[in-house]
Amino acid sequence: MRSRFALGAIAGLAALGLALTGCSSSGSGSNPSSTSTAVDGKGRTLSVYVGASGLYPQQQKEWFAELQAQFKKETGADLAFDTFASSNDELTKIQTSVVSGQGPDVYALGTTFTPTAYATGAFVNLTDADWAKIGGRDRFVPAALGMSGPDAKNQIGVPLAQRPFVMAYNKDLLKAAGIDKPATTWDDFASQAKKLTTGDTYGVAVGYADNYDPWKFIWAMSTQAGNPILDLKSGKARLDDPTTEKAYQTYFGWLTQQKAVDPAAVGWKNPQAVAAFAAGKAAYLPMVSASSIEALDKSAVAGKYAYALMPTVAPGKTSNPSSGKPAASIVSGDNIVVAKYSKNQDLAFAYINMVTRADMQTKEFSLLGDLPSNAQAAADLQKSKPIIAPIVDAIGKSVATPFSGAWGDTQLALTNVVVQSIPNLSNGSVSSSELSQLLKTAQSTAQSSLDKAKK
């Protein structure tokens, strides 16, 4: 379980990042205006920082080896990979690298941390010439560009992978319970989950101790209820809003109220939840992406499962208020960013060009299950794998998290409420007073970060 880390001095980091700009190029190495991706990298090493795959660690090692061999062939340079296992690691690396002016040349960041990286001013703001080096913006699925920057003229992130979230369900278990179709509201989801729980088979498989997933449930439910968590127009954080408290109560309630989650799930992370569903021990597996296909197709539920959008109607509602958004998922995936302090920016763009080509993106999907951001590869995949249709549908029904330097801290604050609730969850309940106090602390953290980000 990760420790709580607050980026805190984001305004200071931004200033440091801007200072670093003066001693680095704004393009791609010694010839920023060049649109050629042919690079002589002999004798050099490009360092890449990327999230570790908890679901497919061996396949990721194989993918790294293939990338290293291909990059050596194309540029003559070596690739060195380093991985992070949590959002905390992600933020810490950004902070230390910005302060020191050294670190990875290239980062593959989750889309929700792109705003934090952007706020530092320490990453290359992509020019038209930079985009040309990697095949142009038209290479990418348009929706994948939604978290590249605050607007089309200020973008630092090149889409690497799309990871919209959906839920998997066991068709046989739903049919046996007399349920015709997956739930579309969170209230129906809870009701169905309870009905689907019999013996050692549960309605829901979920990892309460996961490093990434818990806050996404809370954000989705709050957004559907009309609470944006961070209101950038007013400059107010709204983590202690009643709609957010209701979201936590709903999320915890699958375990404490409906008794529809294996009690062991208090200590589970996402791979354990996937394993439970794959073994046929759960009817629903919410908050999963296309990366689960490989595991499920080799499991006891092969041919027995399907995907559906997660519920898009807020807890306690039969329809969302006018201020609510039917968010099926966050805009999710990975963006590649290039550090301004890097002395290998030419190699960085050659690497990005390579990993976002259709052939390489198709190979990555086959190994790790990440949906391609490359438009051609994505179109070909949809034709060959009908099962991903709901996942593709989720892309168009996703809602972006706020593009603010405060979002990293806010995301961690939301997750920390779950982290701090684990002992009480283990004992079977989280009281309203305890939850309220945790939300006050989270609210203070988020508001403080938002105030600093505005300066």
N, C-alpha and C positions, 0 to 999 in steps of 0.2 A: 504494500500500500504506500503510495507516494506521500511525501511530506508536502505541506502547504507552502507555496512560494508565491509571493506577490512581486510583480515587476516593479511596482512602486514608482521609482523615479523615472517614469517614461519620458517626461519632458526633458530631464537631464540627458537621458539616452539619446533623445532626438537631437539635442544640441551637439552631443559628441559625434553622432552619426553625420551631421551636417559638416562638422569640422573635418571629419575624415574624408569628406568629398573632395576637399582641396588637394589631397595627396593621392588621388586615384582618378582614373579615367571614367567617363560617363558612358562609355560604349563597350567595346569588346577587345580590349588589349591595345596593342600599339597602333592599330589602324581602325578606329571606330567607324569610319565611313565605309569600310569595305563590306560588301554583301556576300563575299565568298565564305564558305564553311571549310575550305581546304586549309588545314592548319598543320604546321610542322611542330609536333610536340615531343620530339625525341629528347630524352634526358629529363623530361619534366613529369610531374605527378599532379593530377587534379584531385582534390579532396571533396568528397560528397557526403553530406549529412542527411540521413533518411530514417524514417520510422521503421522500427523492427516489426516484422510480421509475427504476431502471436499465434496465428492460425497455421501458417505455413513456413516455419523457420528454415527447414531444409530446402524447400523450393526457393526461398529467397536467397539462400547461399548459392544455389545453382544459377539463379538469375544474375547475381553479382558477378559470378565467374564468367558468364556469357557476355555481360556488358564489358567486363575488363578485356576480354579477348577481342571483342569487336572494336572497342575504342582504340586498343593498341594497333589493330589492323588499319583503322581509318586515319589515325593521327600520329601513331608512334609513341604516344604518351601512356603513362600508367594511370590507373584509377585506384583511389584508396577510399573505401567506404567506412563510415562510422554510423552507428545507429542510436536512436533514442527510443525509450520504452514508455514514455509518459509525456503528458502535456507539460509537466514540471521540467523535465529534461529539455524539452523544446525551448521553453522560455529562458531557462538558465543559459543555454548555449547562445541564444541571441544576445542576452545581456553581456555575458563575458566577452563574446567576440566583438561587440560594438565598443565596449569599454577599452579593450586591448588593441583593437585594430588588426587582429589576426584571428584565424580560425578556418573553418571550411570555406572553400571557394564557392560551393554550390549547396543550397539547402533545399530539400524537398519538404515543404511545410504543409500542414493541414490548412485548408482554406480559412478556417476560423482564426488562425494565427497570422494570416497574411496582413491584416490591419495593424497588428502589433509590430510586425517587421517593417511595414511601410512607415509607421510613426517614428521609427528611429532615424529615418533618412539615410540609413547605411547600406541600402541595397539599390542596385542599378535600376533607374527609371527608364523603361524600355522605349527606345526611339523607333521610328519607322525602319531605320536601317537595321536595328537589332532584330525586329520582327522578321525582316527579310532574310536574315541569316538562318532563321529556323522555319522557313517555309511560309511565313506570313500569317496574319490572323485567320485567314480563310482556311488554314489547315485544321482549325479546331472547331469542335461543336460549339455553336454560339453561347449556349447556356453555361458552358464550362468557363467562359471568360468573366462570369458574373462577380467573382471575387479576386480578380487580378489587380484591382486598384479602385480608388474612390470614383474614378470616371475614366472614360476612354483615352484621355490624354495623359493620365497619370497611372500607369500600370507597372507593377514590378513582378507580378506572378505569371509564369507561363503554365497553362494547365497541363498536368502530367497524367492524372487519372480522375475519373468521376466515381463518386461513391455515395450515390443517393441511398437513403435508408428505407427499407420496407419491412414487412413481416412475412416469415415463412409460416405455413400452416400444414398440418397433417390432414390430408383429405379424408382418410379412412376414419380418424378419430372424430372429426366434425360430423361426418355422415352417421356414425354409430350413435352420436349424441342427438341426432335429429336436427342439426344445425345446417341450414341450407347454404349459407354464405358467410364469409368472414365479417366480423363486426366493422362498422364504419363510424361508430361513436365510442368514446372511451367508456361510457357507462355500459353499453352493450358488450364491450370487450371484457369488462370485469364480470358481468353476468355470465357470459359464455365461458370464461375461464373457470368460474366456480362450477358450472355444470359439467365441464370437461374433466374435472379432477376426480379421479376414482383410484383408490388404492395407492400404488406407487407411481401412477401416471398423473401428471399435473397439467393444469390448463396452460401455464406459462413457464417458459425457461428464460431466465433473465439473470445477468451477473451484477449484483448490487455493488461488488467490490471492483468493478472494472475501472481502468484508468481513464477511459474516454466516454463511455456511453451514458452514465446517469443524467448528466446535465441536459442531454439532448431531449430526453422525455419531458423534463420540466420546461425547457424552452418551447417545445412544440405545443404543449398544452396551454402554456401562458399566452403564446402568440395567438392561438386559436380563440382564446378567451378575450383577446383585445388588449393584452398587456405586453408591450414590447421588451420588457426587462430593462433595456436601456433606451430611454427616450432622448434621442440626440437633439431634437428641436428645443426641448425645454431644459436639457442638460441635467435631467434627473434619472437616477437609477430607481428601479421599481421592483427590487427583489423581495421586499416585505409586503407586497401587494397581496390581498386575499386570494386572487386567482393563482398566484404562485404557490401559496400555502396549500390551496386545494389540489394543485398539481402534485405536490409532494405527498399529500395524504392519499391521493389516488395511486401513485407509484408504489408507496409503501403498503397500501391496502391490499394489493394482490397477494402479498404474503401475510399481513397481519389480520385482514378482515375476511377476504374471500378464501384464505388458506389454499390458494391456487398455485403456489410456488413451493418447490422443494425447499425446506428450511436450510439445507446446505448451501443454497444460492446466496446466502448472506456473505459467504466467502468466495463466491465464484467471480471469475472474469469472463469475458466474452467466449473464449475457447471452451470453457466448461459448460456454458449455456448451449453452445452449438452442439457439443458432444451429447448432452442430455436429449436434445431434440432429435439428433441423428440416431440415437438409440431407441427412438419411439417412446420416450418417457415424458414427452410434453407435446401438447397440441399446437401451441403458438410459440414462435420465436421472433419477438419484435426487435427492431433496431438492428437489422442485418443488411448487408449489401451483397452484391453479386459475388463477392469473394467466398461466400458460403457454398456456392454451387459445387465446387470441386469436392468439398468434404461430404456434402449431402448425397451427391451422386455415387459415392463409394460406401454408403452407409445402409443401415437397415431400412431407411425411409426412401431409398431410391425408387423413383416412380410413384411415390405415395404423397409427395409434397408439392406445394405450389407457392407462389408469392402473391401478395396483395398489398395495396397501399395500407399503411397504418391508419388508424382512425384519425379523421380530420375535424371532428367536432369535440369541443372542450368538455372536460368532466362536468357533470351536473347539468348539461345542456342537451337539447334535442336538435338545436341548430345554433350556430355561432352568432354572437351579437354583430351589429354592423361594423364595429371597430375591429372585429376578429378577422384573422386570415386563415383559410383552410390549409395550413402548412402540412404537407405530407412528409416533408423532410427538411433538414437544413440544406443549403447549397453546400455540398460536401465533396471532398476529394483532396487531391494534393496539387499544390503549385510549386514550381521550381523558381527560386530566386537566386540572383548572383550578387555576391558581396562586392561592394565598391572597393574594399581594401585588397581584393584579390589581384595578384599579379598574373593570373592565368585566365583572364576574362575571354580571350580568344578561344581557349580550350573549353571554357564553360559553355560558350554558345555552340561549339561543335558538339559537345556532349548533349546539350538540350535538343539540338537538331536531330541527333541520332535516336534519342529515347522517345521522341515524339513522332517519329516516322510511323507509317501505317504498319509496316512489317514488324517493327520492334514492339509496337503497342499490342499487336495481335499475339505475339509471343508472351508478353507480360501477362495478358489475360489468361492464357492457357496455363501459366504457372501459378499466378497469384490471384486471379479472378477479379482484378480491378478493371472496371469498364474503361475503354479507351476514351481519351479526350480528342484524339485524332478523328475528324469527321468521317473519313473514308473507312477507317477500321471499325468505328462504331456502327456505321451503316451495314457493313458486311456482317458484323456479329449479330445484329438484329435479325437478319435474314436466316442465319444458320442456327440460332438458339431462340425459339419462340418463348421459352420459359422466362426470358428476361423482359418480356413485354411490360409487366407491371413496374419493373425497375426503371425502364425507360420512361414510362408514364410519370414516375415519381420525379424525374428530372425537371419536367415542365411544371410540376406542382410543388416544387421546393421553394422555400423562402430564405433569403440570405440573412445571416446574422448581421448585426450592426457593424459597419466598417468604421471601427473606432479603435484607437490604441488602447482603450480601456477594456476591450472585450476579452483579452487574455486573462486578466485578473478576474473579470466577471465570471468567465467560464469556470475558472478554478474555484471561485467562491461558491458557485452553484453546486459543484461536485463536492466541495468540502462539507456542505450540509449533509450529504449522504454519508461521507466518510465519518463524520462525527456522530451520525445516527446508528452506525453499525452495531455498537454494543446493545443499544435498546432494541434494535431489530432482532438481534440474536435472542433477546428475552421475550420477543413476541409483540412489542408495541412501541410506538413513538408518540408520546403525549403531545397535545396541542401546545402546552406551555413550553416544552422542550424545543419543539419545532419553531415556535415563535421566536425564542431567544436565539436560535441558530440563524434564523433569517435576519434578525436585527444585525448580527455580526456580519453576515454576508452583505447586507445592504450597506453597511458602513464601509466595507472594503471596496465594493463596486463604486460607490459614490466618490470616495477618495480618489480612486484611479481615474474616474471620469473627469473630476475636477482638474487633476494634473494633466490629463490628456488635452484639455481645452486650452491650457496655458501656452 
